[in-house]
Amino acid sequence: MRVGIVAGEVSGDTLGAGLVSAIRERAPETEFVGICGPKMLQLGVRSLFPMDRISIMGLDGLVSSLFQILAIRRALKSEYLRDKPDVFVGIDVPDFNLGLEARLKASGVPTVHYVSPTVWAWRGYRIHKIRRAVSHMLTLFPFEADYYRRLDVPVTYVGHPIADQVAVEIDPAVERDRLGIQACRPLIALLPGSRGSEVRRLGPLFIDTANRLAALKPDAQFIVPFANAATRQLFEGYVSTAGAARLNLIDGNSRQAIAAADLALLASGTAALEAALLRTPMVVAYKVSPLTYGLVRLFGRVTHYSMPNNLLDEPLVPEFIQRNATADNLLRALLGYLDNPEQTRVCVEKFRGIHDELRRDANRRAAEAILALIARA
């Protein structure tokens, strides 16, 4: 078998590596060719272009890279039409993959899109393009599959790989010991984001909030994991300016830091889902450029921005967006947990339900759905 595959982000490379391994368990001689990162490269996937060439960070990144990205997509289309794969799998990056999928599907190649675009949340008009481009959608969340079924798009809910990786039972004391953190004092994890733009907008706010909380709770301690050296350096610059007590800065290990914490203050995104799966109560904040926020308000269709609130029957996680993301609001929400053990207990139990729902052996289910599509074709 020959499988075309394109991932444009680190998270997509991780998803793709799990998928490649699961397919090869069932069809060992399968060849994969497309665009990928280091994890898929280690598994022998042939990457025709470096993954970072199609990674787009915001409107500025799109403008500066548009011609290069379009040229890469044309080259991939020519490659796949010259030597057609048995299936094409686009992992996330919908603005790149959906156009490619539409052309390939029209030429008779079955197409799979892995990770639903947030069409259910904003820019709902994209569903028409998705219907034309995608032979089968693979979703990480159950409500996404319900959305596509209502609109007659073939879909399989596979669950979330992170839920498969997280242990059913977690002992925060063990994680603290591994990190060298005192077990007897409250620990708050701060995660202002993995991108420089996120740290610039949230870093000073999180430090201010931590300082205020430390003044009210002198025994509180804080841990701040960083995805890379650049964001750590940026954050350290804000610390040196504002000053902050008991901040333990670490490289990587964000999942371990969240698991060790009593409470997390974090940027909306994957970290919020991880915190829910690790059963760590959280407060979510996010700030974007005025232009981006205006577009979200114009085309948005949801009232909650953090994934845990979208997965629960009733919203539970305090979330503060744009102007509402203030130190006063974040501090009040954090104290709500620290001063109310019952609120924390309810939160942990609800998050346990999310973990149970998303733990579905995602790699296996995704591989089986793709192989079944090939068999039908």
Secondary structure in CASP SS format (residue, H / E / C, confidence):
PFRMAT SS
TARGET T0000
AUTHOR 0000-0000-0000
METHOD secondary structure of the structure
MODEL  1
M C 1.00
R E 1.00
V E 1.00
G E 1.00
I E 1.00
V E 1.00
A E 1.00
G C 1.00
E C 1.00
V H 1.00
S H 1.00
G H 1.00
D H 1.00
T H 1.00
L H 1.00
G H 1.00
A H 1.00
G H 1.00
L H 1.00
V H 1.00
S H 1.00
A H 1.00
I H 1.00
R H 1.00
E H 1.00
R H 1.00
A C 1.00
P C 1.00
E C 1.00
T C 1.00
E E 1.00
F E 1.00
V E 1.00
G E 1.00
I E 1.00
C E 1.00
G C 1.00
P H 1.00
K H 1.00
M H 1.00
L H 1.00
Q H 1.00
L C 1.00
G C 1.00
V C 1.00
R E 1.00
S E 1.00
L E 1.00
F E 1.00
P E 1.00
M H 1.00
D H 1.00
R H 1.00
I C 1.00
S C 1.00
I C 1.00
M C 1.00
G H 1.00
L H 1.00
D H 1.00
G H 1.00
L H 1.00
V H 1.00
S H 1.00
S H 1.00
L H 1.00
F H 1.00
Q H 1.00
I H 1.00
L H 1.00
A H 1.00
I H 1.00
R H 1.00
R H 1.00
A H 1.00
L H 1.00
K H 1.00
S H 1.00
E H 1.00
Y H 1.00
L H 1.00
R H 1.00
D C 1.00
K C 1.00
P C 1.00
D C 1.00
V E 1.00
F E 1.00
V E 1.00
G E 1.00
I E 1.00
D C 1.00
V C 1.00
P H 1.00
D H 1.00
F H 1.00
N H 1.00
L H 1.00
G H 1.00
L H 1.00
E H 1.00
A H 1.00
R H 1.00
L H 1.00
K H 1.00
A H 1.00
S C 1.00
G C 1.00
V C 1.00
P C 1.00
T E 1.00
V E 1.00
H E 1.00
Y E 1.00
V C 1.00
S C 1.00
P C 1.00
T H 1.00
V H 1.00
W H 1.00
A C 1.00
W E 1.00
R C 1.00
G H 1.00
Y H 1.00
R H 1.00
I H 1.00
H H 1.00
K H 1.00
I H 1.00
R H 1.00
R H 1.00
A H 1.00
V C 1.00
S C 1.00
H E 1.00
M E 1.00
L E 1.00
T E 1.00
L C 1.00
F C 1.00
P H 1.00
F H 1.00
E H 1.00
A H 1.00
D H 1.00
Y H 1.00
Y H 1.00
R H 1.00
R H 1.00
L C 1.00
D C 1.00
V C 1.00
P C 1.00
V E 1.00
T E 1.00
Y E 1.00
V C 1.00
G C 1.00
H C 1.00
P H 1.00
I H 1.00
A H 1.00
D H 1.00
Q H 1.00
V C 1.00
A C 1.00
V C 1.00
E C 1.00
I C 1.00
D C 1.00
P H 1.00
A H 1.00
V H 1.00
E H 1.00
R H 1.00
D H 1.00
R H 1.00
L H 1.00
G C 1.00
I C 1.00
Q C 1.00
A C 1.00
C C 1.00
R C 1.00
P C 1.00
L E 1.00
I E 1.00
A E 1.00
L E 1.00
L E 1.00
P C 1.00
G C 1.00
S C 1.00
R C 1.00
G H 1.00
S H 1.00
E H 1.00
V H 1.00
R H 1.00
R H 1.00
L H 1.00
G H 1.00
P H 1.00
L H 1.00
F H 1.00
I H 1.00
D H 1.00
T H 1.00
A H 1.00
N H 1.00
R H 1.00
L H 1.00
A H 1.00
A H 1.00
L H 1.00
K C 1.00
P C 1.00
D C 1.00
A C 1.00
Q E 1.00
F E 1.00
I E 1.00
V E 1.00
P E 1.00
F E 1.00
A C 1.00
N C 1.00
A H 1.00
A H 1.00
T H 1.00
R H 1.00
Q H 1.00
L H 1.00
F H 1.00
E H 1.00
G H 1.00
Y H 1.00
V H 1.00
S H 1.00
T H 1.00
A H 1.00
G C 1.00
A C 1.00
A C 1.00
R C 1.00
L E 1.00
N E 1.00
L E 1.00
I E 1.00
D E 1.00
G C 1.00
N C 1.00
S H 1.00
R H 1.00
Q H 1.00
A H 1.00
I H 1.00
A H 1.00
A H 1.00
A C 1.00
D C 1.00
L E 1.00
A E 1.00
L E 1.00
L E 1.00
A E 1.00
S C 1.00
G C 1.00
T H 1.00
A H 1.00
A H 1.00
L H 1.00
E H 1.00
A H 1.00
A H 1.00
L H 1.00
L C 1.00
R C 1.00
T C 1.00
P C 1.00
M E 1.00
V E 1.00
V E 1.00
A E 1.00
Y E 1.00
K C 1.00
V C 1.00
S C 1.00
P H 1.00
L H 1.00
T H 1.00
Y H 1.00
G H 1.00
L H 1.00
V H 1.00
R H 1.00
L H 1.00
F H 1.00
G E 1.00
R C 1.00
V C 1.00
T C 1.00
H C 1.00
Y C 1.00
S C 1.00
M H 1.00
P H 1.00
N H 1.00
N H 1.00
L H 1.00
L C 1.00
D C 1.00
E C 1.00
P C 1.00
L C 1.00
V C 1.00
P C 1.00
E E 1.00
F E 1.00
I E 1.00
Q H 1.00
R H 1.00
N H 1.00
A C 1.00
T C 1.00
A H 1.00
D H 1.00
N H 1.00
L H 1.00
L H 1.00
R H 1.00
A H 1.00
L H 1.00
L H 1.00
G H 1.00
Y H 1.00
L H 1.00
D C 1.00
N C 1.00
P H 1.00
E H 1.00
Q H 1.00
T H 1.00
R H 1.00
V H 1.00
C H 1.00
V H 1.00
E H 1.00
K H 1.00
F H 1.00
R H 1.00
G H 1.00
I H 1.00
H H 1.00
D H 1.00
E H 1.00
L H 1.00
R C 1.00
R C 1.00
D C 1.00
A H 1.00
N H 1.00
R H 1.00
R H 1.00
A H 1.00
A H 1.00
E H 1.00
A H 1.00
I H 1.00
L H 1.00
A H 1.00
L H 1.00
I H 1.00
A H 1.00
R H 1.00
A C 1.00
END
